[in-house]
Amino acid sequence: MFKSIENRLSKPTEAAPLAVFRILFGFVMLVSLIRFSAYGWIEKLYILPQMHFTYYGFHWVKPLGNYSYLLFFVCTVSTVFVMLGYKYRLASIFFFLSFTYIELIDKTTYLNHYYFISLLSFLLIFLPANTYYSLDAKKNENVRFQYIPQWNIWVIMLLLGIVYFYSGLAKINSEWMLKAMPLKIWLPSKYNFPLLGDLFQKEWIAYAFSWSGMIYDLSIVFLLLWRNTRTLAFIVVVFFHLLTSALFPIGMFPYIMILSTLIFFDSSFHHKFLSRLSFLFRINKSLFDNGALKHRKKNFPQQVKGFMLISFFAINILFPFRYLLYPGELFWTEEGYRFSWRVMLMEKTGYAQFKVLDKDSGKQFYINNTDYLTAFQEKQMSTQPDFMLQYAQYLNKELSSQGQSNLAIYVDSYVALNGMGSKVYINPELDLLTVEDSFEHKNWIRNFED
């Protein structure tokens, strides 16, 4: 059986789909980074804030101040090299490291599609995406191959399948399916949307969107895999993502997903794409159509690569289920919520007022959050317990540097979930400085009663 699986994985296939994927991925990342810089978000998100909320275990990732521009420059240049397939392996490593470092600086900016890009860029390091239609292949005939083992295409499909299918699984919950939340809150605000604005005021539309979104996520990859439904499925992909892009501020994610799904099409489609690209830029495409096959060598580095890829997918398949290890309502505690493909599943607003007690004098005072946080950081902090804990530790450090010691810090916090009334979120009698962050259950979060 294992021999049969190995033969299927090693079966020769055209390298053109992987080359097109490399080009489009590099292009979209280039546009995304230029857009990010043009909007002034480098300064706003990574230079101006006094503090940054780091991920647990990644406290060593520090903001770079004005050197952030250099970091983004390196990331941007690497996307150009990836797109052109020039010094591809090195460029892929630089892009993965720089992009991931940027995302680890501050979890305030966490988005599922940023996580997806980091995973995808890591995966591309191990794939021979420069063997066809690249500058590397043009310059070096030892790199030039028209055919590659099938698994190089399948691993990208598998990662896309995980993203879509797990997003669909996450929607199978009572709030999404039985209450149409949070779409019931969001859609009516789109009253000025062309043609559909009035329709968005209807409650049944929220339910229709909720159920169709769940069905779409669970089924779209299977429809793309089947030749008979592939074209129709891609039309649905384009419609779905363009509509969500028009309705919600989710940046470049819809375009990333639209272009990524082209990997499911036959090589003939990709050859046509590359032929038109060749005509436009006067590239000799026939140079790459040499009929050569890149074999999967059974040496030590390849075994290491295989082990890393298997580990990569094992982690990505199991990691989203870690929420089952925690008690309580996931949307309330958010323990195991991130990195699990839970896309736009809740509407959560909060209020957090921090009180500082001087244990020696007994005096107390309240913190004005705007003295330390940006409006965006305060919004994120007010609904997430690990943010509150980290903020309390930061306040203690800042106040200690001003000569205030032996302090206790408490928080009066209220959170509203999916339109329900505000409820006390964190135990107001808990000194947050006595708590250490960890992967253990945060039993100091008040229970969610519903």
Secondary structure as UniProt FT lines:
FT   HELIX           2..10
FT   STRAND          12..14
FT   HELIX           16..38
FT   TURN            39..40
FT   HELIX           41..42
FT   HELIX           43..47
FT   TURN            56..57
FT   TURN            59..60
FT   HELIX           65..67
FT   HELIX           68..84
FT   HELIX           88..105
FT   HELIX           107..109
FT   HELIX           112..124
FT   TURN            125..126
FT   TURN            129..130
FT   HELIX           135..139
FT   TURN            141..143
FT   STRAND          147..149
FT   HELIX           151..170
FT   HELIX           174..178
FT   TURN            181..182
FT   HELIX           183..186
FT   HELIX           187..190
FT   TURN            191..192
FT   TURN            194..198
FT   HELIX           199..201
FT   HELIX           203..225
FT   HELIX           227..247
FT   TURN            251..252
FT   HELIX           253..260
FT   HELIX           261..264
FT   HELIX           267..281
FT   HELIX           285..288
FT   HELIX           300..318
FT   HELIX           319..325
FT   HELIX           330..333
FT   TURN            335..336
FT   TURN            338..339
FT   STRAND          348..358
FT   TURN            359..361
FT   STRAND          364..366
FT   HELIX           369..371
FT   HELIX           375..381
FT   TURN            382..383
FT   HELIX           385..401
FT   TURN            402..403
FT   STRAND          407..417
FT   TURN            418..419
FT   STRAND          423..424
FT   TURN            428..429
FT   HELIX           432..434
FT   TURN            443..444
//
